[in-house]
Structure formats: structure tokens, C-alpha cells
Amino acid sequence: MRTLEAGGNAFDAATAGALTMQVVGPHLNGPAGDVSILIYSADERRVRSICGQGPTPAAATIETFEAHGLDLVPGTGLMAAVVPGAFDAWMLLLRDYGTCSLEDVIAPAIEYAQGGFPVLSRMRATLDSARPIFERYWPTSADIYLPGGKVPVEGALFANPRLAATWRRLVAETSGQTSKGRESRIDAARKVWSRGFIAQAIDSFCRHTRAMDISGQENGALLCGEDLAKWSAFYEEPTTYDYKGHRVAKCGPWSQGPVLLQSLAILSGTDVACVSPEGADFVHLLVEAMKLAYADRDTYYGDPDHADVPLDQLLSPSYNELRRDLIEPIASHDWRPGATGMAVPEVDFAGATARKREGGALAAYGGGEPTFASIERGNYLAATVGDTAHIDVVDRFGNMVSATPSGGWLQSSPCVSELGFPLGTRAQMMWLTSKTSPSAMGPGRRPRTTLSPTIVLRDDGEAYLACGTPGGDQQDQWQLAFLLRCLDYNMGMQEAIEAPAFHSEHWPSSFYPRQASPGALTVEGRFAPETIRDLEARGHKVTVGGDWSEGRLSAVARGVDKTVRAAASPRGMDGYAVGR
């Protein structure tokens, strides 16, 4: 808001907000993490996708992991590190669509890193779980995140002066470019990140450090400075689907975004708009459609630069008519990817079903993302796991940004001491057991991420709504219910966000240890008892969570009358909707 009121546009504000979130939410995302960005430019009247998902290192092969005795990519430590993509993606956006200087947008992040910010309850809980690992195995993280050897108290000010020094040095090293214009200075910052002192520090750390990870053994990194130097963020055309007078835009199949579009394509021929949006019919239809769409995600999605992803077919009316016919009154517990005419890569669903999330100290931090607020049940044994952030911005001109930053969590891997932040672990989303999978491990490939922002256009081509949420595999589940409640039931954004929510765990998790729970369905306790009994009678394995335990959606919108609105979930008490 500070950036908007100082005259910046949505692209400036999103960049400033994102850089600040890396500081004040280090348990949610970090400078060496990833981001998926969708933007709508009012001047260009189009949506563009920015890929901030860095690829795997050149040394990342299935054989390399097998030589370390691994059949899954560890969810923590150094072996799962990919090229950090978030910073370069934000700089690309700022350079091409922003109006503010590098110094202005990074100033709030420096202020909070140097002066401190109040510790949120979830950050404290994350640090409390990670403390034994930091103290025993990751001293560089303990040095930064356990000041005085203790977990910071909730509400106390926490500072990261090393990160502040990193950003101040980046600003100083690019100051000589100021006379050449803001674009030249931003490009200089990108070069400092990918080839300068930041890349050099990451390269040295990766070459000389081995770290304990969730596999129970010490492993080094495959990432090196040359990997950073070879990659930069880039634009792509979004993937879209037209639904009832609106065009829904998502990132491509290197994200899980198209799974929401395919779910809409399946549901478009059902009576989903005619049932109660809080009833058993609504939940059942959405969950059964998503089981089919997510089976196609896990079978066919991957980096389209390295795999033949049949996306046009997966979103076609004829294909989804066949998929729709598979929805029955009783919940399916089967694995049913569709037949596209190409060889169907094998997904070891039985193996995923047999896996359980481990207990113990090494599992009690950092390995993946939470499914809901209370995770002490079933396969989830008192683990404080990773999470994600999300930001939506709309400005007075009608520009929109929807972005989902994640990775580089404080609990994901040991900190690069001189920089003040850890690396990410996104390669845990790649398979080592199937060379034919589009998501198989290989050099220079983008992991199929869960990060999934959304922009919705009206039939006049103008951006109407931007939304998204943290939550790993749940991101598009929660967004699907939200969008249907807005588009089919004409609910207001806040009303749709606050409606009782749910998620399925039927398919393999995208995060280590890649487990699946066929038929599992978690619903908030605010669903009517008769609705829960109905879902159980239909064969769903229902777990009733807390009344406000599902999802952390936020959204912005701009009406035909140019009025802007925002909404945010009250769940977790860490979402905000701000405007005036």
C-alpha cells in the first residue's frame, strides 16, 4: 500500500510486497525460493505468465541420486536445491512493467531485515520444531534464527542483519548504473544475483558443504554457480479456459495450474451450479472431478521444454466429456488417468499409498507443505512443515498481479551464512523411479511445482479478479471451490472465502515422501452434520478438521465501475486485505 500511495503501480507494489514477505515470512518463502506470477497489463490488455521456477542443476540425474542410495529426492537439505528463481522473476517484472527504482522497492525489505519485525506464532512454531536440527546439524541456521541460542518469543522483534547487508551490498554495487536508467540498474541487480557476489557465495557454499537431510544421511548440493549463470526468468503465454462468460488464466503445465482448468472443463457439463454450494453434492462433484484432473496432472504434467504435455487434449471438450462420465454417485478410490493416445507414463499409485510420513526429529520440519492447520493426525506425526505465501494486487489503472512465492524456507536447508538465507528444495517434486514421467529427474528441468496463481478476465477482455492461496496440492482445490462460488453462485469474494472448505488427499503428494491416501477427504467442522454423514455414505473417508482450518485464500477484483475490492481468509490470522 505504501508503494501504491507513493505513486507506484501494481507491478511495483507486488515486487515490494514480495521482497518484504521474504523477510517477515521466512518460514513461508525466501530469497532463494521460487515464484509463479500472472500479470494483467491494462495498457496491453493481456495476461502474461512469468516463470520464476528455476531448473534443476546440470548434475541432477537419476543416476546421481541412485548412487547416493536414494529412490526419492530428499525434502530437505542440499540435494533438492534448484536454481533460485524468485528474485530474477521479480526483477524482470519490475524492469518491464514497474515504474519505481530498485532502491525504492527493496527499501522496506532492508528496513525490516535490519530493524526487525514481530515474530508470528507460526514462525515461532516452525523454529521450535527446527531447533534440534539447527543445533545438531545446521549451525549456520542456528546462528541466524536462534539468537542467543533460543527460539524467539512470539511477538518479539526478530532481525536478520545478514540479509539486510546482502540487499544493501546489491543496491550499492548497482548504484553506478543509475545514470543509465532504472532498467539498466535492475539488469545489473539481476547480474549480481546470477553471476556476482550472491552467486559466488552460493557456489562456494554448495561446493564445500554437506548437510544432514530428511533421508537420514549427509548429502552435498548438486547446484553450482554455473547453473545460476545460465538461467534467467522469462515470460510465457498463460494457459486459459473459458467458463460461463469468463476466461480463467493459469500458468502452464510446469505448474499444477491447468488442473483447475481441467476441473472446470469436467464440471462444466454437470449440475454443479444447481446444488447447494455448502452441500454434499457440491463437495462430491468437485472432489470426484479433481481426482480425475489430478491423476492427469501426475501422469502428464512436467516442464514442456523437456516433455510432450498433451495440454490441448487435456482441456478439450471431447476428452473431458469422457472424463466426466467416470463420475459416479459413490466416491472412487481408484487411480484413473485418462488415455490421450500417447504412451501413458506410469505413476506408482500403490507405492504412494503404501508410504507414510515418518515421525522423528528429521521428519519434524521442512519436508513439504501443510494440508491444514492441525497436522497431528494419521500420516502426519507432529511435523511442522513448510508453507507458501501469496500476494494479489490491483491498482487504479486496472493492472493486476497474482503471484505465489514459496521455497527457500528457513526450515528447508541450512543457511548460506554470509547471505542470510537458505536454498530451496523444489526438486523433491521430481521422480527418480520413472524415466518416462514428464516429471522425472533430469538436468536443466523445471520441477512441476504446485505454485498456482489465478487471474480471471471478463468477456470484454479486462481483468476482473486475481486470487490464490498457499497450500501445496490444496491450492487449486481451494481456488476451485472459491471460483465456482463466485462465478456460479454470485457470492462476494469474502463470503466465498469464508464458506466451509475442504480438500482431498487421494493422489500422491507433490512433496516428500510423496504419499497418497485414496478416498481421503478433510472437511471443516462448520459443514452441517448431515452433509458429513452424506459424504461418508458416499464412500469418502472423511476427517473433520477445525472449524477454520482449510485454506488461506486472498483475492482482489475490479468491477466494471472501476471500483476495486479485496478479500482475505481469516484462517490462521495471517492474511490481509488492504485498500482505499
N, C-alpha and C positions, 0 to 999 in steps of 0.2 A: 504494500500500500504506500509505503514511503517512496518507492521508486515511481509509482504512478503519479502521486501527487507532486513529485518533483519534475514532472513533465515527460517521464518515460512512457513507453508503450508496453503492451502485454509481453512482448518478447524480452524487453529489458527487465521487467518485473519478475518474470518467470526465472530468468537467469540469476538475478539477485536472490530470489527466494530459494532457488535450488542450491546455490553455493552456501547460503546460510543454513539450510537443512542439513548439509553435510557436517556442519559444526555442531548444531544443537541437537541433532538426532543421530549420533554416531552409531547407535545400535540399530538404526534403520537403513542407513546408507553412508557412503563415504566418498572422498575424492577419487579413489581408485576403483570405484564401482562402475555400474552400467546404467543406462537410461534409454527408454523408448520415448520418443517425442512425436506428437502430432501437432501441427500448426495450421491455422487458417489465417491467411493474409487477406484483409479487406480490400487492399489495393489490387491484388492478383485474383481475388475471388476463387481461390482454390485451396485445397488441403494438401499438405506435403508431410511426409514422414521423414524423420531424422533418425538414422541408426546410430545409437550410442552404445551398441553391444560389440565390444571388442572381440576379436577371434582368438582361437587357441594358438599357443606358440608353435613355431616351426618344428620343435622337437616333440610335439604331442602326438604320439602314435599309440595304437592299441598295444603294439609290441613293447613299447616303453613301459606302460603300466603293468603289463603281464610280467615283465622282468622284475618288477617290484612285488610280485605276488598278489596283485590286485585284480579283482573282477568287477569292482565298482570304483568310480572316481571318488576319492575321499571328499566328504562335505566340508572339511575344514583344512587348515594348514596351507601348504605352498603348492602342492602338485596340481591343485584345481585352479590356480591363478591363470587368468587370460589377460589379454591386453586391456588395460583400463580404458573405458570408452566414454565415461560421463563428461569429464572436463572438456574434451575436444568437441563433443556434441554441443555442449552449451556455448562454447566459443564460436562454433560455426553459426549457430542461431543468432548470437549477439552480433557477429560481424555482418551478416547478410540482412537481418531484419530489425535489429535493435537500433537505438539512437544514442544510447548512453556510452560513456567511456568505460574501458576495462576497470580503471581505478574506482569509478563510482559504483559499479555493480558488485565489486568484490569487497568494498569497504565494510558493509555490515558483517560479512563473514569474519573479516580480520578483527573487527571490534569485539564480537562475541568470543572468538578464539582467544584473544588476548585478555579481555576483561572478565570473561566468564559468563555463564548462563545457568539458570536454575536446573538442577538435575530432576528429570521426570521420574515417576515411580517405576516405569518400565525399564528405563535406562539403569536405574539402581538395581532392579531385579536381575537384569541381564548381567551386570557386573558382579553381582553376588554369586550367580551361578558360574561365571567365568573365572572368578578369583582363584580357585585351586589350580586351574590350568595356567593362568598367568604366573602365579607364584612358583609353580613347579617347572613349567616348560617354556613359557613365553615371557622372559624378563623385560623385553623392550615394551611389551604391552602393559605389564605391571608398573613400569616406570612412569608411563603416561597416565594410565587410567586408575591407578590405585595410589593417589597422593598420600604420602605419609604411611604407605603400606596398608591403607584402609579403603573400603568401598565408600564413596562419597554418600553423605546423607541426603535423602530426598529433600529437594528444595534448596539445598546448599549450592553456592556458586561453584561451578567447575570450569576451569580454563585449560586450553591446550596451546600454550605459548609456542610449542614447536611448529604446530600447524600455522599459527599466526606468522611465525618467522618465514615459513615456506612461501606463504602468499605475499608477504612484504618483499621478499627477495625476487619473486616473479615480477611484481609490479616494478621494482627498481631496475631489474635487468631489461625491461621493455620500455623504460622511460625515454630512451634515446630515439624511439620510433615515433614519439608523439608528434613531432613536426611533420611527419609524413602522412598523418591522418589516423583516425581511430581504427580503420580496417587494418592498416599496417601494424599497429601496435597489438591488435588482437591476434593477428597471424604470428607475430613474434612470440606472444604468450603460448600459442599452440606449439611453436617450435621449442620453446623452453621445456614444455611438458614432454614432448616426444623425443627430443634429442639433447636437451640441455641438462642442467643440474638435477632436475627431478628424475629424468630417465636414467641418468648416470647413477643416482642413488639407488633406484630400484634395481638396476642391473647389478651393481655391486652387492646389494643385499641378497638377491636371488642366487648369485654365483657362490656366495660364501656362507649361506645359512641353511641349516637343516632344522626342521621343526616337527614336533610330535603332532599328529593329526588324528582324526576320528578312527582311522584304521588300527590304531594302537602301535604304530611304528613311526620313527622319524624319517621324513622324506624331504628332499630338496625341491626347489622350483624348476620348472622347465622354461619359464619365461625369462627372456633376456632383453637387453637394451635394443638389439636389432629388431626384435618383434615390435617394440613400441615405435621405432623409427619408420617402419614400413606401412603403418596403418594410420588412417585418419577417418573421422566421421564423415558421413555422406548422406545425401538426400535419396529418397525413393518415392515412387508413387504409392499411395496408400491402397490397401485392399478395401473394396466397398461392397455394400449390399443395400438394395432399395427395399424398404419396409414401410408400407402403408403411408406413402407420401413423404417419407424421409430417407435420406441417404446416410447410412451409418459407415463411418470410416475407421479402419483399424490399420495397424502395422502389418507387415507381410508375414509369411509362414516361418520366418526366423524368430517370430514371437508366437504366442498362442492366440493372438488377436482374432484370426479368422475363425476360431472355434465359436466365438459369439455369433459371427455372421452365419455360419452353417447352422447353429442352433435356431436362429431366426428363420432361416430357409426351411428347416424341418417344421417349425411351429406355424409357419405362415398358412399351412393348409389344415390346421386344426381349429378347434373352437376355443382356443386359449383366451380370446378376447371376450368370451361369453360366460366364463366361470368366475367365481369369487377370487379376487387376487390374494386372498389370505386363506383359501380353502384347500382341501386335499387334492382336488382335480388340478388346480394350478401348479401345486408343488410336484405332483406326479408327472404331469406333462413336461414340465421344464426339466426335471431330473432325468426322465427317460430319453428326451431329446438330447440332452447333454451327454449321456452315456454313449450315444452313437457318435456325436460330434467329437468328443474327446478320444474315442477309440480311433477315429481318423486322424486326430492330432498326433497321437503317439505313434501311429503307423506311418504317416506320410509327411509330417512337417519336419523341416530342417532348414539349413542355410540354402536358399535357392541358387546360390552361386556354386554350390557343390552337389546339389541333388535335384532330381527331376520331381518337383512337387506338383501334382495334378490339381492345382488350385481352382482353375476354371471348372473342372468337372465336379470337384467337391462342393462348389457353390451353385451348381446348375439346378434348374427346376426338376429335370428328369431324374437326376441322381437322388435328390432329396425327397422326391415322391416315393422312391423305393425305400429310402431310409425311414421315412415317416410311417410306412406300412408295417414296420417292425415294432412300433409302439403298441403295447398290449395293456389290458387292464391290470395285469399283475406285473410287479417290478421284475426286471431282468437282472439276473446275477451273472450273465454270460459276457464274454468278450466278443464284440461283433463289429470289427472294422468292415468298411464297405469294399466292394470289388470295383476297381477302377479300370480294369483291363490291363494294367501293368502288374508286374510281379509284386506281390504283397509282402513287404518286409515283415519278418517275424518279430512279434513282441512277446516276450516270455511272461505272459499274464499269470500263469501258475506259479512261476518263480517269484513274481512280485507279491502274489497273495501269500506265499509262504514266509516272506520276510517280515520281520518285526523290528520296530525301532528299539535299539538297545538301551539298557539302563547303564548306570555307572557314570563316573566322572567325565570320561572322554565324550560321552554322548550328551551330557547335560549342558551343552552350549553350542550355539553356532551352526548346527547342521540342518540347514533348510529354513523353512518359514513356518509360522504357526498357522493352524487351521482355524482356531477360535481362541477366545480369551483364556478359558480354562483348559489346559492341556494335560492334566494329570488323570488320564483315563486310558483304558485299552492299550494300544501300542505305544502311547506317549507317556514315558515314565519321568515325570517331574523335570522335564527338559525346558530350559529357556532357550528358544531357538531364534533364528534370525527373522527379520521382517523387512518391510519396504516402506517407502514414502510415496506420496502422490501430491501433485500440485496442478490446479487449473486456474487460468487467468483469462479474463475478458476485459478489454479496455473500451474507452469511449468511442473509438473508431470502428469497433466491431471485430478487431483482431482477437484470436483465441489461441490458447496453448493448453494442451493436455499432456502431462508428462508423468512417467512413473520411474523415479530413480530408485536404485537398490544396489545391494552388493557393497563390498568393501566395509562390511560391518566390523565393529570393534571386536566382535567375538568370532570372526571368520578366520583370521590368520594373524600371526604376530606382526606388530607394528614395525614399519621401517623407521627406526628410531629418529634419524635426523630430519625426516619429513613430517612425522607426527600422525601418520595414518597407516592402516594395513592394506593389503591387497585383497582382491575379491576371490570368489570360489565358484564362479559361474560354470566352469567345466564339469561340475558334478551333474549337470543335466545331460551329459553325453554318455552313450552306451559303449561299453567295452566288449560286450558279449555278442554283438551282431554287426558285422562289417557291411551288411546290406541296408541297415537302417539309415534313413536320411539324417538321423541324429547320432550316428556313430562317431566315435572319436577319430580325429584326423587333423593334420596340421592346417592352420590358417582358416579354420571353420568357425562360424558363429554358433555358439550353443543355442539351441531352441529355448529361448527364455520364456518366462511366464509374464514378463512386464507388458502391460496391455492397456494403454490409454485409449480413449474414445472421443471422437468428435462426430456430432450429428448435424447434418445440413437439412434445411427446409427445401421444399420443392422449387423455391425460387433461387436456390443455389447458395444462399447465405448461411453462415454458421448459426446454428440455433442453440446447441448445447455441447458442453465438454464435461466429461466425467471420468472417474477412475477410482481405484482403491488399492491399498496394499493387500497382500494375502496369498501370494503364490498361485497355486492351482485354483484357488477360490475367486480370483479377481474377476474372471469373466462369468462365473456363476452368479456372483452378487450383482454385477452390472447388468446381466440379462434380466433378472427379476426387476431391477430398478427401471430399466428402459421400457419394459413391457408395461409396467405400472404407469409410467409417464405417457407413453405413446398410445396404448390401448385403453387405459382407464382414466386418462386425463388427470392423474394425480399431480399435485405440486411436487417439486423436487424434494423438499424437506419431508413431506408426507410419505413419498415413495421411499426415501432413505430410511425413515424410521419404521416403516412397516416390518412385521416379523420376517426374519431372514433365515436362510438355510443353506447347506452345502452337502455335496456328495463326496465320498472318498472311494468311489467304485474303481477308478482307474489308477494306474501306477503314479505315485507321487513324482513330481519333477525333481525332487530333492532327495539326497542321500537319507536313508538307504533304499529309496525307490519302491516303497511298499504299496500294496493295494489292499482295499477292504471291500470285496464285492457286495453290493447292495447296501453299504453303509450310508446312512443319511443322518445328519445332525441338524436339529431344528431349535430355534429359540423357544424358551419356555412360555413366551406370550402367545404361541399358537393355541387355539382352543383345544381342550382335551379330546373332543370328538374328532377333530382334524388329525390329531396324533394317532388316535385309535384307528381311524380310517386308513392312514398311511401304513400302519403296522399290518392291518388286514390285507393290504395290497402286496405285502411281501417285502416292504422296506425294513431294513434293520435300523430302527430309529433310536438315536440317542438324543435326549432332551438336554440342551445346554442352558446356560444362563439366559435370563430374560433379554439382556442386551449384549450378547456375546458374538454376534455374527457381522463381520464386515466393518470397514472404516471408510465408506464412500464419501466423496466430495464431488460437487458439481457446480458449474456456472452456466448461465444462459443469458441470451439476449433476444428480447422479443421483437416483433415487427415494429412496435412503437419505440424501439431503441432502448427500452428500459433493461438494465442489467440486474441479474439476481444471482445469489449464491446460496448453497446449502452444504451442510457437513454433518456427518454422523456424530451423535453424542457418545457412541460406544468407545470406551477406552479413555474418554476425556482428553484426546489429543488431536482432534480435528477442529478446524476453524473455518468459518465463512465470514469474510470481511469485505465491506464495500461502503461507498457513499457517493 
